[in-house]
Amino acid sequence: MNPLLKLTGLSKSFGGVRALVDVSFDLCPDEVHALVGENGAGKSTLVKMITGAHQPDAGTIEFFRTDGGRARSAARKRSGDCGDLSAARAVS
């Protein structure tokens, strides 16, 4: 199945602090993922990179249309158009 979102080798540092190192995964239709970890594990940083609030130091973020074609990733990242990612919406 073709992914809707593909993260490959994402890394992000803030000064000398490495928030994320080489994170990769695909999000395919009909899949559910949970982003869990201790405080400071990089969860918020990852979501901020997906939505365009932070730019990765390394790696790629690709959005795909449901027909398998590539979406205009750069424009979506800049606008933060990734739908409603709020936890309240996700669990209700």
PyRosetta script that sets phi, psi and omega in degrees:
from pyrosetta import init, pose_from_sequence

init()
pose = pose_from_sequence("MNPLLKLTGLSKSFGGVRALVDVSFDLCPDEVHALVGENGAGKSTLVKMITGAHQPDAGTIEFFRTDGGRARSAARKRSGDCGDLSAARAVS")
pose.set_psi(1, 140.2)
pose.set_omega(1, -179.3)
pose.set_phi(2, -76.6)
pose.set_psi(2, 137.5)
pose.set_omega(2, 179.9)
pose.set_phi(3, -73.5)
pose.set_psi(3, 153.1)
pose.set_omega(3, 170.3)
pose.set_phi(4, -89.1)
pose.set_psi(4, -30.0)
pose.set_omega(4, -179.6)
pose.set_phi(5, -138.9)
pose.set_psi(5, 132.5)
pose.set_omega(5, 179.8)
pose.set_phi(6, -130.6)
pose.set_psi(6, 119.7)
pose.set_omega(6, 175.9)
pose.set_phi(7, -109.1)
pose.set_psi(7, 130.3)
pose.set_omega(7, -177.6)
pose.set_phi(8, -133.3)
pose.set_psi(8, 116.2)
pose.set_omega(8, 172.3)
pose.set_phi(9, 61.1)
pose.set_psi(9, 35.9)
pose.set_omega(9, -177.8)
pose.set_phi(10, -71.3)
pose.set_psi(10, 133.1)
pose.set_omega(10, 174.9)
pose.set_phi(11, -137.8)
pose.set_psi(11, 146.2)
pose.set_omega(11, 179.1)
pose.set_phi(12, -151.1)
pose.set_psi(12, 131.9)
pose.set_omega(12, 175.7)
pose.set_phi(13, -125.1)
pose.set_psi(13, 149.3)
pose.set_omega(13, 173.4)
pose.set_phi(14, -122.3)
pose.set_psi(14, 103.5)
pose.set_omega(14, -172.8)
pose.set_phi(15, 64.3)
pose.set_psi(15, -126.3)
pose.set_omega(15, 179.0)
pose.set_phi(16, -91.7)
pose.set_psi(16, 2.4)
pose.set_omega(16, -177.2)
pose.set_phi(17, -95.1)
pose.set_psi(17, 120.6)
pose.set_omega(17, 178.2)
pose.set_phi(18, -88.5)
pose.set_psi(18, 104.8)
pose.set_omega(18, -177.3)
pose.set_phi(19, -78.6)
pose.set_psi(19, -39.7)
pose.set_omega(19, 178.6)
pose.set_phi(20, -139.3)
pose.set_psi(20, 141.0)
pose.set_omega(20, 179.1)
pose.set_phi(21, -133.7)
pose.set_psi(21, 112.8)
pose.set_omega(21, 171.9)
pose.set_phi(22, 54.6)
pose.set_psi(22, 54.3)
pose.set_omega(22, 179.6)
pose.set_phi(23, -89.5)
pose.set_psi(23, 129.7)
pose.set_omega(23, 178.8)
pose.set_phi(24, -139.6)
pose.set_psi(24, 138.2)
pose.set_omega(24, 166.8)
pose.set_phi(25, -169.6)
pose.set_psi(25, 160.6)
pose.set_omega(25, 176.0)
pose.set_phi(26, -113.4)
pose.set_psi(26, 141.7)
pose.set_omega(26, 173.7)
pose.set_phi(27, -114.1)
pose.set_psi(27, 112.9)
pose.set_omega(27, -178.0)
pose.set_phi(28, -103.1)
pose.set_psi(28, 158.8)
pose.set_omega(28, 176.7)
pose.set_phi(29, -54.9)
pose.set_psi(29, 145.2)
pose.set_omega(29, 177.1)
pose.set_phi(30, 69.8)
pose.set_psi(30, 13.4)
pose.set_omega(30, 175.1)
pose.set_phi(31, -102.7)
pose.set_psi(31, 151.1)
pose.set_omega(31, 174.7)
pose.set_phi(32, -124.4)
pose.set_psi(32, 129.6)
pose.set_omega(32, 178.1)
pose.set_phi(33, -122.5)
pose.set_psi(33, 149.0)
pose.set_omega(33, 173.6)
pose.set_phi(34, -118.0)
pose.set_psi(34, 136.4)
pose.set_omega(34, 178.6)
pose.set_phi(35, -105.8)
pose.set_psi(35, 103.1)
pose.set_omega(35, -175.5)
pose.set_phi(36, -126.0)
pose.set_psi(36, 154.2)
pose.set_omega(36, 177.0)
pose.set_phi(37, 166.0)
pose.set_psi(37, 169.3)
pose.set_omega(37, 179.9)
pose.set_phi(38, -67.6)
pose.set_psi(38, 165.5)
pose.set_omega(38, 172.6)
pose.set_phi(39, -56.4)
pose.set_psi(39, 134.8)
pose.set_omega(39, 179.4)
pose.set_phi(40, 83.0)
pose.set_psi(40, 7.2)
pose.set_omega(40, -177.9)
pose.set_phi(41, -77.5)
pose.set_psi(41, -14.7)
pose.set_omega(41, 178.1)
pose.set_phi(42, 107.4)
pose.set_psi(42, 9.1)
pose.set_omega(42, -178.7)
pose.set_phi(43, -60.0)
pose.set_psi(43, -51.8)
pose.set_omega(43, -179.1)
pose.set_phi(44, -65.1)
pose.set_psi(44, -38.3)
pose.set_omega(44, 178.5)
pose.set_phi(45, -61.7)
pose.set_psi(45, -42.2)
pose.set_omega(45, 178.9)
pose.set_phi(46, -62.4)
pose.set_psi(46, -47.3)
pose.set_omega(46, -179.9)
pose.set_phi(47, -63.9)
pose.set_psi(47, -39.1)
pose.set_omega(47, 179.1)
pose.set_phi(48, -65.7)
pose.set_psi(48, -33.1)
pose.set_omega(48, 175.7)
pose.set_phi(49, -70.5)
pose.set_psi(49, -40.2)
pose.set_omega(49, 179.0)
pose.set_phi(50, -62.3)
pose.set_psi(50, -40.9)
pose.set_omega(50, -177.0)
pose.set_phi(51, -84.8)
pose.set_psi(51, -8.8)
pose.set_omega(51, 176.4)
pose.set_phi(52, 97.2)
pose.set_psi(52, 2.0)
pose.set_omega(52, 179.1)
pose.set_phi(53, -70.9)
pose.set_psi(53, -31.7)
pose.set_omega(53, 174.9)
pose.set_phi(54, -124.1)
pose.set_psi(54, 146.2)
pose.set_omega(54, 174.0)
pose.set_phi(55, -98.2)
pose.set_psi(55, 136.2)
pose.set_omega(55, 178.2)
pose.set_phi(56, -68.4)
pose.set_psi(56, 148.9)
pose.set_omega(56, 172.9)
pose.set_phi(57, -74.7)
pose.set_psi(57, -29.9)
pose.set_omega(57, 178.8)
pose.set_phi(58, -150.6)
pose.set_psi(58, 157.0)
pose.set_omega(58, 176.6)
pose.set_phi(59, 99.7)
pose.set_psi(59, 179.2)
pose.set_omega(59, -177.5)
pose.set_phi(60, -132.5)
pose.set_psi(60, 149.7)
pose.set_omega(60, 174.0)
pose.set_phi(61, -124.7)
pose.set_psi(61, 121.0)
pose.set_omega(61, -178.9)
pose.set_phi(62, -124.9)
pose.set_psi(62, 131.4)
pose.set_omega(62, 173.4)
pose.set_phi(63, -104.5)
pose.set_psi(63, 141.7)
pose.set_omega(63, 179.5)
pose.set_phi(64, -125.7)
pose.set_psi(64, 150.2)
pose.set_omega(64, 174.7)
pose.set_phi(65, -76.4)
pose.set_psi(65, 164.2)
pose.set_omega(65, -179.5)
pose.set_phi(66, -66.4)
pose.set_psi(66, -18.6)
pose.set_omega(66, 177.2)
pose.set_phi(67, -87.2)
pose.set_psi(67, 5.6)
pose.set_omega(67, 177.0)
pose.set_phi(68, 93.1)
pose.set_psi(68, -10.1)
pose.set_omega(68, 177.8)
pose.set_phi(69, -75.6)
pose.set_psi(69, 158.6)
pose.set_omega(69, -179.4)
pose.set_phi(70, -78.2)
pose.set_psi(70, 132.3)
pose.set_omega(70, 175.4)
pose.set_phi(71, -80.7)
pose.set_psi(71, 168.8)
pose.set_omega(71, 177.8)
pose.set_phi(72, -79.1)
pose.set_psi(72, 81.2)
pose.set_omega(72, -171.9)
pose.set_phi(73, -58.4)
pose.set_psi(73, -47.1)
pose.set_omega(73, -175.2)
pose.set_phi(74, -60.6)
pose.set_psi(74, -43.5)
pose.set_omega(74, 179.9)
pose.set_phi(75, -66.6)
pose.set_psi(75, -40.0)
pose.set_omega(75, 179.7)
pose.set_phi(76, -67.8)
pose.set_psi(76, -39.8)
pose.set_omega(76, 179.5)
pose.set_phi(77, -64.2)
pose.set_psi(77, -41.7)
pose.set_omega(77, -179.3)
pose.set_phi(78, -64.8)
pose.set_psi(78, -39.0)
pose.set_omega(78, -176.2)
pose.set_phi(79, -83.0)
pose.set_psi(79, -14.7)
pose.set_omega(79, -176.4)
pose.set_phi(80, 74.4)
pose.set_psi(80, 16.8)
pose.set_omega(80, -177.1)
pose.set_phi(81, -78.9)
pose.set_psi(81, 88.9)
pose.set_omega(81, 179.4)
pose.set_phi(82, -130.6)
pose.set_psi(82, 20.0)
pose.set_omega(82, -178.4)
pose.set_phi(83, 80.0)
pose.set_psi(83, -173.0)
pose.set_omega(83, -179.0)
pose.set_phi(84, -89.4)
pose.set_psi(84, 109.8)
pose.set_omega(84, -178.1)
pose.set_phi(85, -100.1)
pose.set_psi(85, 15.1)
pose.set_omega(85, -176.9)
pose.set_phi(86, -69.2)
pose.set_psi(86, 142.7)
pose.set_omega(86, 179.9)
pose.set_phi(87, -64.2)
pose.set_psi(87, -36.9)
pose.set_omega(87, -179.5)
pose.set_phi(88, -61.3)
pose.set_psi(88, -42.4)
pose.set_omega(88, 179.1)
pose.set_phi(89, -68.1)
pose.set_psi(89, -37.8)
pose.set_omega(89, -175.1)
pose.set_phi(90, -68.0)
pose.set_psi(90, -32.4)
pose.set_omega(90, -176.2)
pose.set_phi(91, -99.7)
pose.set_psi(91, -6.3)
pose.set_omega(91, -178.1)
pose.set_phi(92, -88.3)
pose.dump_pdb("model.pdb")
